Amino acid sequence: MVVVAILAAGKGTRMKSNLPKVLHSLGGKSLVERVIKSVEPFSPSRKLVIVGYKSEEVKTALDHVSELEFVEQTSQLGTGHAIQQLLPHLQAYNGDLLILNGDVPLLRTETLNNLLRIHKDNQNSCTILTASLANPQGYGRVFCDSDNVVQEMVEDKDCTPEQRENNRVNAGIYCFRWSDLAKILPHLKNDNAQKEYYLTDAVTQVGKVMAVDVEDDQEILGINDRLQLANANDILQNRIKEKWLLAGVTMNDPASITIDETVELEPDVIIEPQTHLRGKTMIKSGCHIGPGSLIENSQLAENVTVQYSVITDSFVETGTRIGPYAHLRGHVEVGSGCRIGNFVELKNSQLGDRTNVAHLSYLGDTTAGTQVNVGAGTITANYDGVKKHRTRIGDRTKTGSNSVLVAPITIGNDVYIAAGSTVTEDVENNALVIARSRQVIKPGWKRKTEN
């Protein structure tokens, strides 16, 4: 049995932001969400998040995560003080406590599982995650015997020249036998320059402590400023792209592509340079995406092509071509075999199969049937200054260039709308609509000039 405690009370001054540090985004999730996600596979009996700075904002941001408990740390007086806040909440608990930091978002579940396994197999009072760094400057050093039992922990500033030669550092991730830790917590001292209570002081007092080295030291990267956040993003992007490349996705110039961890891809997807995939996006086999495209919270069926375009909150069916320079937003649904072309914007609209909107058009709040052809410059005028209204266009209808359909309006099946028409009334099936002023020509006309 294991309870997880996540330290998420700090302000993060070096982020230079009004947003709590743990809520900054990395790959489509907040830092603290990533930490929570890393423990979900081994189903801890409880998940406690210790909050302090802008605690209500943190709670609201995590409201969608199930089975979280929040513990208040009203004054931030160190890691030991944070864990002291758990004493009233774990009075009858006799299992293990895994302590994580809400600003260390790259830890893998496999690493934590290994830490827990070694902790239990060796019946340790405490097991700490450590790393061997090429440049350990600034980190507290951990000194162990040949069995990885911790003998001493020394802060960097207190190390002798010989001790600084030791590259094993404390990653700040701990698994404690709670009953042993609970006896020590009330007696922690704050006789240090910062006047804070340190959890490392408890480590040296609880009993047998072992160190477990992480295989990839990038996992323990903490986020304290925007530079470290950018570095973490590079690491995460490399992980994500490596996963999809090995799964059969082609990326031309992966360094210029970004993909959120929440995105799903199928084999034989091709992603061109300067393409960015965000949120809950699903792209199926045979799609060719980019260059220069952004797709967010959208689903693309098989064999869709997207070039230099933006698609958000939308669904595109099989074999449809999007772009270049198209914009789909606000719950657009496009059928199969469609063409959405140059400088076309669709908003909250549904298009049937084999419907074409090839260039220079805006369809807002529109439902169009199958095999509709929307001529260049066609606009559905959906807003009357107060409310949005819907346009309905039947199957096989064709609009001429520079047509305006003033909503609310229903256009039937097999209707032809003449170029330059402004249509304000419903049109029945099988009709030709001409709604424009008659052309007037005055031969020999010249502008009068002033004397």
C-alpha positions in Angstrom: 0.0 0.0 0.0 1.4 3.4 -1.0 0.1 7.0 -0.5 1.5 9.7 -2.9 2.1 13.2 -1.7 2.9 15.9 -4.3 4.5 19.1 -3.2 2.8 21.9 -5.1 2.7 24.9 -2.7 5.5 27.1 -4.0 5.1 30.3 -5.9 8.0 29.8 -8.3 9.4 33.3 -8.2 12.0 32.7 -10.9 9.2 31.9 -13.4 8.3 35.6 -13.2 4.7 34.8 -13.6 1.3 35.3 -11.8 0.5 31.7 -12.6 1.6 29.2 -9.9 4.7 27.4 -11.1 3.1 23.9 -11.1 0.4 25.1 -13.5 2.7 26.1 -16.3 2.1 23.9 -19.4 4.5 21.3 -20.8 3.4 19.3 -23.8 -0.3 20.0 -23.3 -0.5 19.3 -19.6 0.5 21.3 -16.5 3.6 20.3 -14.7 1.7 19.0 -11.7 -0.7 17.0 -14.0 2.3 15.3 -15.5 3.5 14.3 -12.0 0.0 13.0 -11.1 -0.1 11.0 -14.4 3.2 9.3 -13.6 1.7 7.6 -10.5 -1.7 6.6 -11.9 -0.5 3.2 -13.4 0.3 1.8 -9.9 -3.0 3.0 -8.4 -1.9 4.6 -5.1 -4.5 4.3 -2.3 -4.5 8.1 -1.9 -3.2 11.0 -3.9 -2.5 14.1 -1.7 -1.5 17.4 -3.3 0.0 19.9 -0.9 -1.0 23.4 -2.0 -0.2 26.9 -0.8 0.4 29.8 -3.2 -2.9 30.5 -5.0 -4.2 27.2 -3.7 -7.7 27.8 -5.1 -6.4 28.3 -8.6 -4.4 25.1 -8.3 -7.5 23.2 -7.1 -9.6 24.6 -9.9 -7.0 23.6 -12.5 -7.0 20.1 -11.2 -10.8 19.8 -10.7 -11.0 17.3 -13.6 -8.5 14.9 -12.1 -10.4 12.3 -10.0 -9.6 11.1 -6.5 -7.3 14.0 -5.5 -7.1 15.3 -1.9 -5.7 18.7 -1.2 -3.7 19.6 1.9 -3.1 23.3 2.8 0.4 24.6 3.6 -0.4 28.2 4.5 3.2 29.2 5.1 5.9 27.8 2.9 8.6 26.9 5.4 10.5 24.1 3.5 9.9 20.5 2.4 9.9 19.1 5.9 7.2 21.6 6.9 5.1 20.6 3.9 5.2 16.9 4.9 4.4 17.9 8.5 1.0 19.0 7.2 0.2 15.4 6.4 0.3 14.3 10.0 -3.4 14.9 10.7 -4.4 13.2 7.4 -2.4 10.0 7.9 -2.9 9.3 11.6 -4.0 5.7 11.2 -1.8 4.9 8.1 0.9 2.2 8.3 2.0 1.9 4.7 4.5 3.8 2.5 4.6 7.4 1.5 6.0 8.4 -1.9 6.9 12.0 -2.0 7.2 13.8 -5.4 7.7 17.4 -6.5 5.0 19.1 -8.6 7.7 20.8 -10.6 9.6 17.7 -11.7 7.4 16.6 -14.6 9.6 14.2 -16.6 9.8 11.2 -14.2 8.7 7.9 -15.8 6.4 5.5 -14.1 9.0 2.8 -14.6 11.4 4.7 -12.6 9.0 5.1 -9.7 8.0 1.5 -9.9 11.6 0.5 -9.5 12.1 2.8 -6.5 9.0 1.3 -4.8 10.2 -2.3 -5.6 13.6 -1.8 -4.1 12.1 0.0 -1.1 9.8 -2.9 -0.3 12.2 -5.7 -1.2 14.8 -4.3 1.2 12.3 -3.3 3.9 13.9 0.2 4.0 12.7 3.0 6.3 13.5 5.3 3.4 14.6 4.9 -0.2 15.7 8.0 -2.2 16.1 8.6 -5.9 19.6 9.7 -6.9 21.5 10.4 -10.1 25.1 10.5 -11.2 25.7 13.8 -12.9 28.7 14.8 -15.0 28.4 18.3 -13.3 26.8 17.9 -9.9 27.6 21.5 -8.8 24.7 22.9 -6.7 23.2 19.6 -5.8 23.4 17.9 -2.4 25.7 14.8 -2.5 24.7 11.3 -1.4 27.4 9.0 0.0 26.7 5.2 0.1 28.4 2.0 0.9 28.8 -0.9 -1.6 25.2 -2.0 -1.0 23.8 1.5 -1.8 22.9 2.1 1.8 23.1 5.8 2.5 25.9 6.8 4.9 25.8 10.5 4.6 24.1 13.4 2.8 25.9 16.7 2.4 24.7 19.9 0.9 26.9 21.3 -2.0 27.9 24.4 0.0 29.1 22.2 2.9 31.1 19.7 0.9 34.9 19.4 1.2 36.9 19.4 -2.0 37.1 15.6 -1.7 33.4 15.3 -1.2 32.7 17.4 -4.3 34.3 14.7 -6.4 31.3 12.5 -5.7 28.9 12.8 -8.6 25.9 11.1 -6.9 23.2 13.7 -6.1 19.9 13.7 -4.3 17.0 14.0 -6.8 14.5 15.0 -4.1 12.2 12.0 -4.6 11.6 9.9 -1.5 9.7 6.8 -0.4 9.3 6.6 3.4 7.8 4.0 5.7 5.2 6.4 7.1 5.3 5.1 10.6 9.0 5.8 10.8 8.7 9.2 9.3 5.8 10.3 11.4 7.9 9.8 14.6 10.5 12.2 13.3 8.5 14.9 11.6 7.3 16.7 14.8 11.0 17.1 15.9 12.5 18.6 12.8 14.6 21.8 13.5 14.9 24.9 11.4 18.3 26.0 12.7 19.6 27.0 9.2 20.1 30.2 7.3 16.7 29.9 5.6 14.9 29.1 8.8 13.1 26.2 7.0 12.4 22.6 7.9 14.1 20.2 5.6 13.0 16.8 4.7 16.6 15.7 4.2 17.0 16.1 8.0 14.4 13.3 8.5 16.2 11.1 6.0 19.2 10.8 8.2 17.1 9.9 11.3 14.5 7.4 10.2 16.6 4.2 10.0 17.9 2.2 7.0 18.1 4.4 3.9 19.0 3.2 0.4 19.7 5.1 -2.8 18.4 4.1 -6.2 20.1 5.7 -9.3 17.9 6.9 -12.1 19.0 5.5 -15.5 18.3 8.8 -17.3 19.2 11.9 -15.3 17.0 14.0 -17.5 14.0 12.6 -15.6 14.9 14.5 -12.4 15.0 17.9 -14.1 13.2 20.4 -11.9 11.5 23.5 -13.4 12.4 26.8 -11.7 12.5 29.2 -14.6 11.4 29.6 -18.2 14.8 28.4 -19.5 14.4 25.1 -17.6 10.8 24.8 -18.9 12.1 25.2 -22.5 14.8 22.5 -21.9 12.2 20.2 -20.4 10.0 20.7 -23.5 12.9 19.8 -25.8 13.3 16.5 -23.8 9.6 15.7 -23.9 9.4 16.5 -27.6 12.3 14.1 -28.3 10.5 11.4 -26.3 7.2 11.9 -28.1 8.7 12.1 -31.6 10.9 9.0 -31.0 7.8 7.1 -30.0 5.9 8.0 -33.1 8.8 7.6 -35.5 9.3 4.0 -34.2 5.5 3.4 -34.5 5.6 4.1 -38.3 5.0 7.9 -38.6 7.2 9.8 -41.0 8.5 13.2 -40.0 10.4 15.4 -42.4 12.6 17.6 -40.2 11.4 16.5 -36.8 13.2 19.4 -35.1 10.7 21.9 -36.5 7.6 19.8 -35.5 5.9 19.8 -32.1 3.4 17.2 -30.9 1.5 17.2 -27.6 1.6 14.0 -25.6 -2.2 13.8 -25.9 -2.1 13.5 -29.7 -2.7 10.0 -31.3 -1.2 9.1 -34.6 -1.5 6.0 -36.8 1.2 4.4 -39.0 1.8 5.9 -42.4 1.0 9.4 -41.4 3.4 11.9 -42.9 4.2 15.2 -41.0 5.9 18.0 -42.9 8.1 20.7 -41.4 6.7 23.5 -39.2 3.6 21.5 -38.2 2.2 21.5 -34.7 -0.3 19.0 -33.3 -2.0 20.0 -30.1 -4.5 18.7 -27.5 -6.8 15.7 -28.1 -6.0 15.3 -31.8 -6.3 12.0 -33.6 -4.8 11.6 -37.1 -5.4 8.3 -39.0 -3.3 6.4 -41.4 -2.4 7.9 -44.8 -2.8 11.5 -43.8 -0.3 14.0 -45.1 -0.1 17.0 -42.7 1.8 20.2 -43.5 4.0 21.9 -44.1 3.2 24.9 -41.9 0.0 23.6 -40.3 -1.6 23.7 -36.8 -4.1 21.0 -35.8 -5.7 21.2 -32.3 -8.4 19.0 -30.6 -9.4 17.6 -34.0 -9.9 14.3 -35.7 -8.7 13.5 -39.2 -9.9 10.3 -40.9 -7.8 8.3 -43.4 -5.9 10.0 -46.3 -6.7 13.6 -45.4 -4.3 16.2 -46.7 -3.6 19.5 -44.9 -1.3 22.2 -46.2 -0.5 25.5 -44.5 -3.8 25.5 -42.6 -5.2 25.8 -39.1 -7.8 23.2 -37.8 -9.3 23.4 -34.3 -12.1 21.5 -32.6 -13.1 19.9 -35.9 -13.6 16.6 -37.7 -12.5 15.8 -41.3 -13.6 12.7 -43.1 -11.6 10.4 -45.4 -9.8 11.7 -48.5 -10.6 15.4 -48.0 -8.0 18.0 -49.0 -7.5 21.1 -46.8 -5.6 24.2 -47.8 -3.4 25.9 -48.5 -4.3 28.7 -46.1 -7.6 27.4 -44.9 -9.1 27.8 -41.3 -11.5 25.4 -39.8 -12.7 26.2 -36.3 -15.6 25.9 -33.8 -16.9 22.4 -34.4 -16.6 22.0 -38.1 -17.5 18.7 -39.7 -16.3 18.0 -43.2 -17.4 14.9 -45.2 -15.3 12.6 -47.3 -13.8 13.6 -50.6 -14.2 17.3 -50.0 -12.0 20.2 -51.1 -11.5 23.1 -48.7 -9.1 25.4 -50.5 -7.2 28.6 -50.5 -8.2 31.3 -48.0 -11.4 29.5 -46.9 -12.8 29.8 -43.4 -15.3 27.4 -41.9 -16.9 28.0 -38.5 -19.4 25.8 -36.8 -20.4 24.3 -40.1 -21.2 20.8 -41.5 -20.4 19.8 -45.1 -21.5 16.7 -46.8 -19.4 14.3 -48.9 -17.8 15.6 -52.1 -18.6 19.2 -51.3 -16.1 21.8 -52.5 -15.3 25.2 -51.1 -12.3 25.9 -53.2 -11.3 29.5 -52.5 -11.9 32.9 -50.9 -15.1 31.9 -49.0 -16.5 32.1 -45.5 -19.2 29.7 -44.3 -20.3 30.3 -40.7 -23.1 28.4 -39.0 -23.8 26.5 -42.2 -25.1 23.1 -43.1 -24.4 22.0 -46.7 -25.4 18.8 -48.3 -23.4 16.5 -50.6 -21.8 17.5 -53.9 -22.3 21.2 -53.2 -20.0 23.6 -55.1 -19.4 26.9 -53.3 -18.1 29.5 -55.8 -15.1 31.8 -55.0 -16.0 34.6 -52.6 -19.2 33.1 -51.4 -20.2 34.2 -47.9 -22.9 33.2 -45.5 -23.9 36.3 -43.6 -24.7 34.7 -40.3 -24.7 37.6 -37.8 -27.4 40.3 -37.6 -25.6 42.3 -35.0 -27.3 40.5 -32.1 -27.6 36.8 -32.9 -26.0 34.2 -35.2 -28.3 32.5 -37.7 -28.0 29.3 -39.7 -27.8 28.7 -43.4 -28.9 25.4 -45.0 -27.8 24.4 -48.4 -29.2 21.3 -50.2 -27.5 18.6 -52.2 -25.8 19.4 -55.5 -26.4 23.2 -55.2 -23.9 25.6 -56.7 -23.3 29.2 -55.7 -21.7 31.6 -58.2 -18.7 33.7 -57.3 -19.3 36.6 -54.8 -22.6 35.3 -53.7 -24.0 36.3 -50.2 -26.5 34.1 -48.5 -28.2 36.1 -45.7 -29.2 33.9 -42.8 -31.5 32.5 -41.6 -32.1 31.0 -45.0 -32.7 27.6 -46.6 -31.5 26.8 -50.1 -33.0 23.6 -51.7 -31.4 20.8 -53.7 -30.1 21.3 -57.2 -30.2 25.1 -57.0 -28.0 27.4 -59.1 -27.2 30.8 -57.6 -25.9 33.4 -60.2 -22.6 35.1 -59.5 -22.9 38.3 -57.5 -26.2 37.5 -56.0 -27.3 38.5 -52.5 -30.0 35.9 -51.5 -32.3 36.9 -48.6 -35.2 34.5 -49.1 -35.6 30.7 -49.0 -35.2 28.9 -52.4 -37.1 25.7 -53.4 -35.5 22.7 -55.1 -34.4 22.9 -58.8 -34.3 26.7 -59.1 -32.1 29.3 -60.6 -31.6 32.4 -58.4 -30.5 35.7 -59.8 -30.5 38.4 -57.1 -28.5 41.3 -58.4 -29.0 44.7 -60.0 -29.4 44.7 -63.8 -26.2 46.0 -65.5 -26.6 49.5 -66.9 -24.3 50.8 -69.7 -24.3 54.4 -70.8 -22.3 54.8 -74.0 -20.2 57.9 -74.4 -20.4 58.9 -70.8 -17.7 61.2 -69.4 -17.3 62.6 -66.0 -18.2 66.3 -65.9 -15.1 68.4 -65.2 -15.2 71.6 -63.1 -14.4 74.9 -64.8 
